[in-house]
């Protein structure tokens, strides 16, 4: 169920013709992962300061405000309303900006709401400046849940592009800790797929 606060934000983005990309824990169901989250992290794909200003103006009309003066060059801004709060990102994560390939690979989730490709979502989890054990756990779960659909060449390309290949290899070591035979077999398959590209 979508909260009223999120629904209002989604409706405003649609009215402003601004695509919304779910990020953070809110996007996990799109990658076949269930995890509860209290954070509301969304990303808007906005191309101009004028479009951003219009979006903020419409939020304010709906009693959702920010104490910041958002600029298109910033990473994110926070909004508050009577029924919630959210971080609205202007790029997919704090480590990198949108690029044409990333935009092209976004996938429609519902209505005017999109998600990153599974490979780019993994990259955003890896690239976070404040990467946590939850992010690492999410990456491992996403790899398992999507092992048959991953574009390993694209992952390799993105890891090199963001200089995160070493970080990814470190996280993959988590698969070597499996004690359950079924998980060990899945882990071996994922590690083998990654090694094929070396």
C-alpha positions in Angstrom: 0.0 0.0 0.0 1.3 3.4 -1.0 1.2 6.1 1.7 -0.9 9.3 1.0 2.3 11.3 1.2 4.0 9.2 -1.5 0.9 9.1 -3.7 0.6 12.9 -3.6 4.3 13.2 -4.5 3.9 10.7 -7.4 0.8 12.5 -8.7 2.6 15.9 -8.6 5.6 14.4 -10.5 3.2 13.0 -13.1 1.4 16.4 -13.4 4.8 18.0 -13.9 5.8 15.4 -16.5 8.8 14.3 -14.3 9.6 10.6 -14.1 10.0 9.2 -10.6 12.6 6.5 -10.0 12.2 4.5 -6.8 15.5 4.0 -5.1 16.6 2.6 -1.7 14.6 0.0 0.1 11.4 1.2 -1.6 12.6 -0.2 -4.9 13.5 -3.7 -3.6 10.2 -5.4 -4.6 11.0 -4.6 -8.2 14.0 -6.8 -7.8 12.2 -9.7 -6.1 13.3 -8.8 -2.6 11.0 -8.1 0.3 12.4 -5.9 3.1 10.6 -3.4 5.2 11.9 0.2 5.2 10.9 3.3 6.9 12.9 5.6 4.6 11.2 7.2 1.6 13.8 7.7 -1.0 12.8 8.6 -4.5 14.7 10.1 -7.4 13.3 12.5 -9.9 14.7 12.7 -13.4 14.5 16.4 -13.9 16.5 18.2 -16.7 16.2 21.9 -15.7 16.1 24.2 -12.8 12.7 25.5 -14.1 11.2 22.0 -14.0 12.6 21.5 -10.5 11.2 24.8 -9.3 7.7 23.9 -10.7 7.8 20.5 -9.0 8.7 22.2 -5.7 5.9 24.8 -6.2 3.4 22.1 -6.8 4.6 20.2 -3.7 4.1 23.3 -1.6 0.6 23.8 -2.9 -0.1 20.3 -1.5 1.4 21.1 1.9 4.6 19.3 1.2 7.6 21.7 1.8 11.3 21.8 2.1 13.5 24.1 4.2 16.1 24.0 1.5 16.4 25.8 -1.8 17.0 22.9 -4.1 19.3 23.3 -7.0 19.6 21.0 -10.0 23.3 20.5 -9.2 22.7 19.1 -5.7 22.4 15.5 -4.8 19.1 15.6 -2.9 16.7 17.6 -0.8 14.3 16.7 1.9 10.6 17.4 1.9 8.1 17.3 4.8 4.4 17.1 5.1 1.7 16.3 7.6 1.8 12.6 6.8 5.5 12.0 6.1 8.8 13.0 4.8 11.1 11.9 2.0 14.5 12.4 0.5 14.1 13.4 -3.1 17.3 12.7 -5.0 18.3 14.5 -8.2 20.7 11.7 -9.2 20.6 8.0 -8.7 23.1 8.0 -5.8 25.7 10.3 -4.3 28.6 8.8 -6.3 27.5 9.5 -9.8 25.0 11.3 -12.1 22.5 10.1 -14.6 23.9 9.1 -18.0 22.2 8.1 -21.2 22.7 4.3 -20.7 21.3 4.4 -17.2 18.2 6.4 -18.3 17.7 4.1 -21.3 17.8 1.0 -19.0 15.3 2.2 -16.4 12.2 0.1 -16.3 8.6 1.0 -15.8 7.4 -0.3 -12.4 3.9 1.2 -12.4 2.2 4.4 -13.8 4.8 7.2 -14.0 7.1 5.3 -11.6 10.3 3.6 -12.7 13.2 1.6 -11.3 16.8 1.4 -12.3 17.9 -1.7 -14.1 18.9 -4.4 -11.6 22.6 -3.9 -12.6 22.4 -0.1 -12.0 20.6 -0.6 -8.8 23.4 -2.8 -7.5 25.8 -0.1 -8.6 23.9 2.6 -6.5 24.1 0.3 -3.5 27.8 -0.2 -4.0 28.6 3.4 -4.8 27.0 4.9 -1.7 29.4 7.0 0.4 27.6 5.6 3.5 27.4 2.0 2.4 26.1 -0.1 5.3 25.8 -3.8 6.1 22.1 -3.5 4.9 23.3 -2.4 1.5 25.7 -5.3 1.3 23.0 -7.7 2.3 20.6 -6.2 -0.3 23.3 -6.7 -3.0 23.8 -10.3 -2.1 20.0 -11.0 -2.0 19.5 -9.2 -5.3 22.3 -11.2 -7.0 20.6 -14.5 -5.8 17.1 -13.4 -6.7 18.1 -12.2 -10.2 21.0 -14.5 -11.0 19.3 -15.8 -14.2 18.5 -12.3 -15.5 21.7 -10.4 -14.9 23.6 -8.8 -17.7 27.1 -9.7 -16.4 28.9 -7.7 -19.2 26.9 -4.6 -18.3 27.7 -5.1 -14.6 31.4 -5.4 -15.5 31.2 -2.3 -17.6 29.4 -0.3 -14.9 31.8 -1.5 -12.1 34.8 -0.3 -14.2 33.0 2.9 -15.1 32.4 3.7 -11.4 35.7 2.3 -10.2 33.8 -0.2 -7.9 35.1 -3.5 -9.2 37.3 -4.2 -6.2 34.4 -3.3 -3.9 32.1 -5.8 -5.7 34.7 -8.5 -5.5 34.9 -8.0 -1.7 31.2 -8.3 -1.4 31.1 -11.4 -3.5 33.4 -13.0 -0.8 30.2 -13.1 1.3 29.0 -16.0 -0.8 31.9 -18.1 0.3 30.5 -18.0 3.9 27.4 -20.0 3.0 26.9 -23.1 5.1 23.6 -24.3 3.5 24.3 -26.5 0.4 21.5 -24.9 -1.7 22.9 -21.5 -1.1 26.4 -22.7 -1.7 25.4 -23.9 -5.1 23.7 -20.6 -5.9 26.7 -18.7 -4.7 29.1 -20.8 -6.8 26.9 -20.1 -9.9 27.0 -16.3 -9.3 30.8 -16.4 -8.6 31.4 -18.4 -11.8 29.3 -16.0 -13.9 31.4 -13.1 -12.6 34.7 -14.9 -13.1 33.8 -15.6 -16.7 34.2 -11.9 -17.5 37.7 -11.7 -15.9 
